[in-house]
Amino acid sequence: MGETSLLRDPAFWAVVLFVVPLLLKVPIGVSLALSSVIVAWYWDMGVIMTSYNYFANIAKFPLLAIPFFILAGNIMDRASIADKLVNLLRYIFGRMVGGLAIAAISVACFWGAISGSTAATVAAIGVVLIPGMVKAGYDKVFATAVICVASGLAIIIPPSITFIMYGVITGASVGTIFAAGFVPGFFIALCLMASAYVTCRRRGWAGESFEKSWGLFFFVLKDAFWALMAPTIILGGIYGGVFTPTEAAAVSCFYGLFVGVVVYRRIGWRDVYEMLVDTVRGSATIMFICASAGLYAWIGSTVGLIEKSSDLLLGISENEYVLLFMIYVILFFGGMLLDGVSMLYVFMPILMPLMERYGWDPVWFGVMVTIMVAVGTITPPVAMNLYVGCRIAGITIEELTPPVIPLLLATLAALVVLTLFPSMTLFMPRMLGLM
């Protein structure tokens, strides 16, 4: 009797019709949309409403920032802004033990304050730093691992596409979440630096050998000036009340074009066309997944999937830390199969009732979830950062996985600290008077 009722449960079929195509390597957006439409049609839930719901999921003003930030990242890459940052930080850290690894993590922090995309960060800094670290005597696999893991900081340090998506789904202030990402992002960076330093010291990787001088330092600093100004203008404008996060995305595009065309003269009309094509492709993919995942979330809410999933988690334990641990485990395994956008749309409707029940601050919780999304970018089989890094370095993902593990553990250790001390995450928003 119980088995029969389960087979008649639309919530059960919503899960099956999503998971089975996913395991058969059907694209995530197609799997989400297909399962939603079939359930809506078979159980007569008003299939005609799916088209309206599909459009409503992407007709939101904050989402306008996504194509702009993708375009800004493409522009900054073509303008060789990453190269300028790399040269400056290589000069500062390059000679110390593990100096280039620390420089790579530092560049990832700066690039995260410009782009907001992890895979784009791997591509932008990896092509410069991986060969540079190998030339200085570092192991190629370790160098690639550092780049891939550190690039996850791009969605934790604002501006972040993931933060924008979280704000759209939960209704939380995007500007406040941006502010909350600073301290956790830099804290995780410090943990990654510590892990990289220990590995480099054990293997004797001292870094590059070159003479330092004030003249050379000021030359490198001057060369990196326009790159350093990018996050200053973007984030300073947001928190100075000059423009909104969405407007900041547009400003970053025009700033990048100014630097690339007028200052560095690295961008031509052909480059603009290619950047626009890349941006349209990337934006279309994200928006298609957003629309499909939003439709799936609506179906899940209608058939009771969200309530049943929340009740299942509550049935495991009433202790909030045990529940948080279970949520992190679910997100960890979810990150192995889903991209960041899909993770938010699939899991956040389930987690929001739990967040309200336990009184977790939505801004703090959003940062914790985003950290797990960043972890998902380096956990196979769906590990976009690792695939990009492997393509740049010419290695296999099997070779890359072992050196990733210590850096992954450092990230998870930072997550534990941030979970136990929420004030670290909320310090910056409170200091800026945003909450």
C-alpha positions as CSV (number, residue, x, y, z in Angstrom):
1,M,0.0,0.0,0.0
2,G,2.8,2.3,1.0
3,E,4.7,1.5,-2.2
4,T,1.6,2.2,-4.3
5,S,1.1,5.6,-2.7
6,L,4.7,6.5,-3.3
7,L,4.4,5.7,-7.0
8,R,1.4,8.0,-7.1
9,D,3.2,10.8,-5.3
10,P,4.0,13.7,-7.7
11,A,6.9,14.7,-5.4
12,F,8.5,11.3,-5.8
13,W,8.3,11.6,-9.6
14,A,9.6,15.2,-9.6
15,V,12.8,13.8,-8.0
16,V,13.0,10.7,-10.3
17,L,12.3,12.6,-13.5
18,F,15.1,15.1,-12.6
19,V,17.7,12.6,-11.3
20,V,17.5,9.9,-14.0
21,P,18.1,12.3,-17.0
22,L,20.9,13.9,-14.9
23,L,22.6,10.6,-14.4
24,L,22.2,10.0,-18.2
25,K,24.2,13.2,-18.7
26,V,21.3,15.2,-20.0
27,P,22.1,18.9,-19.5
28,I,21.0,20.2,-16.1
29,G,18.7,22.9,-17.4
30,V,16.9,20.4,-19.7
31,S,16.5,17.9,-16.8
32,L,15.0,20.5,-14.6
33,A,12.6,21.9,-17.2
34,L,11.6,18.5,-18.5
35,S,10.7,17.0,-15.1
36,S,8.8,20.1,-14.2
37,V,6.6,20.2,-17.3
38,I,5.9,16.4,-17.2
39,V,4.8,16.6,-13.5
40,A,2.7,19.7,-14.2
41,W,1.0,18.1,-17.2
42,Y,0.4,14.6,-15.8
43,W,-1.0,15.9,-12.5
44,D,-3.0,18.7,-14.1
45,M,-1.3,21.5,-12.2
46,G,-1.9,24.1,-14.9
47,V,0.8,23.4,-17.5
48,I,-0.1,26.6,-19.2
49,M,1.3,28.4,-16.1
50,T,4.8,27.0,-16.8
51,S,5.5,29.5,-19.6
52,Y,4.6,32.5,-17.3
53,N,6.6,31.0,-14.4
54,Y,9.5,30.4,-16.8
55,F,9.6,34.0,-17.8
56,A,9.0,35.4,-14.3
57,N,12.1,33.6,-13.0
58,I,14.5,35.7,-15.1
59,A,12.5,38.9,-15.4
60,K,14.2,40.3,-12.3
61,F,16.3,43.5,-12.1
62,P,19.2,42.1,-10.0
63,L,19.8,39.4,-12.7
64,L,20.7,42.1,-15.1
65,A,24.0,42.4,-13.3
66,I,25.1,38.8,-14.4
67,P,25.7,39.5,-18.1
68,F,27.5,42.7,-17.2
69,F,29.8,41.0,-14.7
70,I,30.5,38.3,-17.2
71,L,31.3,40.9,-19.8
72,A,33.5,42.8,-17.3
73,G,35.5,39.7,-16.6
74,N,36.0,39.1,-20.3
75,I,37.1,42.7,-20.8
76,M,39.5,42.6,-17.9
77,D,41.0,39.4,-19.2
78,R,41.5,40.8,-22.7
79,A,43.0,43.9,-21.3
80,S,45.6,41.8,-19.5
81,I,44.7,43.3,-16.2
82,A,45.4,40.0,-14.5
83,D,49.0,40.1,-15.8
84,K,49.6,43.4,-14.1
85,L,48.2,42.1,-10.8
86,V,50.3,38.9,-11.1
87,N,53.5,40.9,-11.7
88,L,53.0,43.1,-8.6
89,L,52.2,40.2,-6.3
90,R,55.0,38.1,-7.7
91,Y,57.3,40.9,-6.8
92,I,56.0,41.2,-3.3
93,F,55.8,37.5,-2.4
94,G,57.8,35.7,-5.1
95,R,61.1,35.2,-3.2
96,M,59.7,33.8,0.1
97,V,58.9,30.1,0.7
98,G,55.8,29.2,-1.2
99,G,55.8,32.8,-2.4
100,L,54.3,32.2,-5.8
101,A,51.5,30.0,-4.3
102,I,50.7,32.8,-1.9
103,A,50.8,35.3,-4.8
104,A,48.4,33.1,-6.8
105,I,45.9,33.1,-3.9
106,S,46.3,36.9,-3.5
107,V,45.7,37.4,-7.2
108,A,42.6,35.2,-6.9
109,C,41.3,37.5,-4.2
110,F,41.8,40.6,-6.3
111,W,40.4,39.0,-9.4
112,G,37.3,37.9,-7.4
113,A,36.7,41.6,-6.6
114,I,36.5,42.2,-10.4
115,S,34.9,39.2,-12.1
116,G,32.7,37.1,-9.8
117,S,33.1,33.8,-11.8
118,T,35.3,31.0,-10.6
119,A,36.0,29.3,-14.0
120,A,36.9,32.7,-15.5
121,T,39.3,33.3,-12.7
122,V,41.1,30.0,-13.3
123,A,41.4,30.9,-17.0
124,A,42.5,34.5,-16.4
125,I,45.3,33.9,-13.8
126,G,46.1,30.2,-14.6
127,V,47.6,30.9,-18.1
128,V,50.0,33.3,-16.4
129,L,50.8,31.8,-13.0
130,I,50.9,28.0,-13.8
131,P,53.8,28.3,-16.3
132,G,55.4,30.9,-14.0
133,M,55.3,28.6,-10.9
134,V,56.6,25.6,-13.0
135,K,59.5,27.8,-14.3
136,A,60.3,28.7,-10.6
137,G,60.6,25.0,-9.7
138,Y,57.1,24.3,-8.4
139,D,55.3,21.1,-9.3
140,K,52.9,21.7,-12.2
141,V,50.1,19.6,-10.6
142,F,50.4,21.5,-7.2
143,A,50.5,24.9,-9.0
144,T,47.3,24.0,-10.9
145,A,45.6,22.8,-7.7
146,V,46.4,26.1,-6.0
147,I,45.0,28.1,-8.9
148,C,41.8,26.0,-9.1
149,V,41.0,26.1,-5.4
150,A,41.9,29.7,-4.8
151,S,39.7,30.7,-7.8
152,G,36.7,29.7,-5.7
153,L,37.2,32.9,-3.8
154,A,35.8,34.7,-6.8
155,I,32.2,34.0,-5.7
156,I,32.9,34.6,-2.0
157,I,34.7,37.9,-2.3
158,P,32.2,40.4,-3.9
159,P,31.0,41.2,-6.4
160,S,29.7,37.6,-6.8
161,I,27.2,36.2,-9.3
162,T,26.3,33.5,-6.7
163,F,25.5,36.2,-4.1
164,I,23.2,37.9,-6.7
165,M,21.4,34.6,-7.3
166,Y,21.0,34.0,-3.6
167,G,19.6,37.5,-3.1
168,V,17.1,37.0,-5.9
169,I,15.9,33.6,-4.5
170,T,15.7,34.6,-0.8
171,G,14.9,38.4,-1.1
172,A,18.0,39.3,0.9
173,S,19.8,42.5,0.1
174,V,22.5,41.9,-2.5
175,G,24.6,44.8,-1.2
176,T,24.5,43.5,2.4
177,I,25.5,40.0,1.2
178,F,28.3,41.6,-0.8
179,A,29.6,43.3,2.4
180,A,29.3,40.0,4.3
181,G,31.6,38.2,1.9
182,F,34.8,40.2,2.6
183,V,35.9,38.8,6.0
184,P,35.0,35.1,5.1
185,G,36.7,35.4,1.7
186,F,40.0,36.8,3.1
187,F,39.9,34.3,6.1
188,I,39.6,31.4,3.7
189,A,42.4,32.9,1.6
190,L,44.6,33.0,4.8
191,C,43.8,29.3,5.5
192,L,44.7,28.4,1.9
193,M,47.9,30.3,2.2
194,A,48.8,28.4,5.4
195,S,48.1,25.1,3.7
196,A,50.1,26.1,0.6
197,Y,53.0,27.3,2.8
198,V,53.2,24.1,4.7
199,T,53.3,22.0,1.5
200,C,55.9,24.3,-0.1
201,R,58.1,24.3,3.0
202,R,58.0,20.5,3.1
203,R,59.0,20.3,-0.5
204,G,61.5,23.1,-0.5
205,W,59.9,25.4,-3.0
206,A,61.4,28.7,-2.2
207,G,60.1,30.7,-5.2
208,E,61.8,33.0,-7.7
209,S,65.2,34.5,-7.4
210,F,65.5,38.2,-8.4
211,E,67.0,41.4,-7.1
212,K,64.6,43.8,-5.4
213,S,64.8,47.6,-5.6
214,W,62.5,50.5,-4.9
215,G,62.7,51.6,-8.5
216,L,61.5,48.2,-9.7
217,F,58.8,48.1,-7.1
218,F,57.4,51.5,-8.1
219,F,57.6,50.5,-11.8
220,V,55.5,47.3,-11.1
221,L,53.1,49.2,-8.8
222,K,52.6,51.9,-11.5
223,D,52.0,49.2,-14.1
224,A,49.3,47.6,-11.8
225,F,47.7,50.9,-10.8
226,W,44.7,50.6,-13.2
227,A,44.2,47.0,-12.2
228,L,44.2,47.9,-8.5
229,M,41.7,50.7,-9.1
230,A,39.1,48.3,-10.6
231,P,37.8,46.8,-7.3
232,T,38.2,50.2,-5.6
233,I,35.8,51.8,-8.1
234,I,33.3,48.9,-8.2
235,L,33.1,48.3,-4.5
236,G,33.7,51.9,-3.4
237,G,30.8,53.0,-5.6
238,I,28.5,50.4,-4.2
239,Y,29.2,51.1,-0.5
240,G,29.6,54.9,-1.1
241,G,26.0,54.9,-2.4
242,V,27.0,56.1,-5.8
243,F,25.4,53.1,-7.6
244,T,23.6,49.8,-7.0
245,P,25.3,46.4,-7.5
246,T,23.6,46.1,-10.9
247,E,24.8,49.5,-12.0
248,A,28.2,48.7,-10.6
249,A,28.4,45.8,-13.1
250,A,27.8,48.2,-16.0
251,V,30.3,50.6,-14.6
252,S,32.9,47.8,-14.4
253,C,32.4,47.1,-18.1
254,F,33.0,50.7,-19.2
255,Y,36.0,51.0,-16.9
256,G,37.5,47.8,-18.3
257,L,36.9,49.1,-21.9
258,F,38.6,52.4,-21.0
259,V,41.6,50.6,-19.5
260,G,41.8,48.1,-22.3
261,V,41.3,50.5,-25.2
262,V,42.8,53.8,-24.0
263,V,45.4,52.9,-21.3
264,Y,46.8,49.5,-22.3
265,R,45.6,49.5,-25.9
266,R,45.0,45.7,-25.9
267,I,41.4,45.7,-27.1
268,G,40.3,46.2,-30.7
269,W,36.9,46.0,-32.5
270,R,37.4,42.3,-33.2
271,D,38.0,41.6,-29.5
272,V,34.8,43.5,-28.6
273,Y,32.8,41.3,-30.9
274,E,34.4,38.1,-29.5
275,M,33.8,39.2,-25.9
276,L,30.2,40.0,-26.6
277,V,29.7,36.5,-28.2
278,D,31.3,34.9,-25.2
279,T,29.1,37.0,-22.8
280,V,25.9,36.1,-24.6
281,R,26.8,32.4,-24.5
282,G,27.6,32.4,-20.8
283,S,24.6,34.6,-19.9
284,A,22.2,32.5,-21.9
285,T,23.4,29.3,-20.2
286,I,23.0,30.8,-16.7
287,M,19.6,32.3,-17.5
288,F,18.3,29.1,-19.0
289,I,19.3,27.2,-15.9
290,C,17.8,30.0,-13.7
291,A,14.5,29.7,-15.5
292,S,14.4,25.9,-15.5
293,A,15.5,25.7,-11.8
294,G,12.9,28.3,-10.8
295,L,10.2,26.3,-12.5
296,Y,11.4,23.1,-10.7
297,A,11.3,25.0,-7.4
298,W,7.7,26.1,-8.1
299,I,6.7,22.5,-8.9
300,G,8.5,21.2,-5.9
301,S,6.7,23.7,-3.7
302,T,3.3,22.9,-5.2
303,V,3.6,19.1,-4.9
304,G,5.0,19.3,-1.3
305,L,8.5,18.2,-2.1
306,I,10.0,21.1,-0.3
307,E,8.0,20.5,2.9
308,K,8.7,16.8,2.8
309,S,12.5,17.4,2.4
310,S,12.6,19.9,5.2
311,D,10.6,17.6,7.5
312,L,13.0,14.7,6.6
313,L,16.0,16.9,7.7
314,L,14.3,17.9,10.9
315,G,13.5,14.3,11.6
316,I,17.3,13.5,11.8
317,S,18.0,15.9,14.7
318,E,16.6,19.1,16.3
319,N,20.1,20.2,17.2
320,E,21.0,23.2,14.9
321,Y,24.7,22.3,14.6
322,V,23.9,18.7,13.7
323,L,21.4,20.0,11.1
324,L,23.9,22.5,9.7
325,F,26.4,19.6,9.4
326,M,23.8,17.6,7.5
327,I,23.1,20.6,5.2
328,Y,26.8,21.0,4.5
329,V,27.0,17.3,3.7
330,I,24.1,17.5,1.3
331,L,25.5,20.6,-0.4
332,F,28.9,18.9,-0.6
333,F,27.5,15.9,-2.5
334,G,25.1,18.2,-4.4
335,G,28.2,20.2,-5.6
336,M,29.5,17.0,-7.2
337,L,26.6,16.9,-9.5
338,L,25.2,20.4,-9.9
339,D,26.6,23.8,-10.9
340,G,26.3,26.7,-8.5
341,V,23.2,28.2,-9.9
342,S,21.3,24.9,-9.9
343,M,22.4,24.2,-6.4
344,L,20.9,27.4,-5.1
345,Y,17.6,27.0,-7.0
346,V,17.2,23.3,-6.0
347,F,18.3,23.4,-2.4
348,M,17.4,26.9,-1.1
349,P,13.6,26.5,-1.3
350,I,14.2,23.4,1.0
351,L,16.6,25.2,3.3
352,M,14.7,28.5,3.7
353,P,12.1,27.0,6.1
354,L,14.9,25.6,8.2
355,M,16.6,29.0,8.2
356,E,13.5,30.7,9.5
357,R,12.8,28.0,12.0
358,Y,16.2,28.3,13.7
359,G,16.5,32.0,13.2
360,W,19.7,31.8,11.2
361,D,20.6,35.2,9.7
362,P,19.9,35.0,5.9
363,V,23.0,37.0,5.1
364,W,25.3,34.8,7.2
365,F,23.6,31.6,5.9
366,G,24.0,32.9,2.3
367,V,27.7,33.2,2.7
368,M,28.0,29.7,4.2
369,V,26.0,28.2,1.3
370,T,28.1,30.1,-1.2
371,I,31.3,28.7,0.4
372,M,29.8,25.2,-0.2
373,V,29.0,26.2,-3.8
374,A,32.7,27.2,-4.2
375,V,33.7,23.8,-2.8
376,G,31.5,22.3,-5.5
377,T,33.7,23.8,-8.2
378,I,36.6,21.5,-7.1
379,T,34.7,18.3,-6.3
380,P,34.4,15.9,-9.3
381,P,32.6,14.8,-11.4
382,V,31.2,18.3,-12.0
383,A,34.2,20.3,-11.0
384,M,34.4,23.2,-13.5
385,N,37.5,24.8,-12.0
386,L,39.5,21.5,-12.2
387,Y,38.5,20.9,-15.8
388,V,39.6,24.4,-16.8
389,G,42.9,24.0,-14.8
390,C,43.6,20.6,-16.4
391,R,43.0,22.1,-19.9
392,I,45.5,24.9,-19.2
393,A,48.2,22.7,-17.6
394,G,47.7,19.7,-19.9
395,I,47.2,17.2,-17.0
396,T,44.4,14.8,-16.1
397,I,41.8,15.3,-13.3
398,E,43.1,12.1,-11.7
399,E,46.5,13.7,-11.3
400,L,45.1,17.0,-10.1
401,T,42.8,15.6,-7.3
402,P,45.4,14.6,-4.7
403,P,47.0,18.0,-4.2
404,V,43.6,19.6,-4.2
405,I,42.6,17.6,-1.0
406,P,44.8,19.6,1.6
407,L,43.5,22.9,0.2
408,L,39.9,21.6,0.3
409,L,40.4,20.6,3.9
410,A,41.7,24.1,4.7
411,T,38.6,25.6,3.1
412,L,36.3,23.3,5.1
413,A,38.2,24.1,8.3
414,A,37.6,27.8,7.6
415,L,33.9,27.0,7.1
416,V,33.8,25.4,10.6
417,V,35.2,28.5,12.2
418,L,32.8,30.8,10.3
419,T,29.9,28.6,11.3
420,L,30.8,28.7,15.0
421,F,31.5,32.5,14.9
422,P,28.8,34.1,12.8
423,S,30.0,37.6,13.9
424,M,33.0,37.2,11.7
425,T,30.7,37.2,8.6
426,L,28.3,39.9,9.9
427,F,31.1,42.2,11.1
428,M,31.4,44.2,7.9
429,P,27.7,44.7,7.1
430,R,27.2,45.9,10.7
431,M,30.2,48.2,10.5
432,L,28.8,49.7,7.3
433,G,25.3,50.2,8.9
434,L,23.7,47.7,6.5
435,M,22.0,45.7,9.2
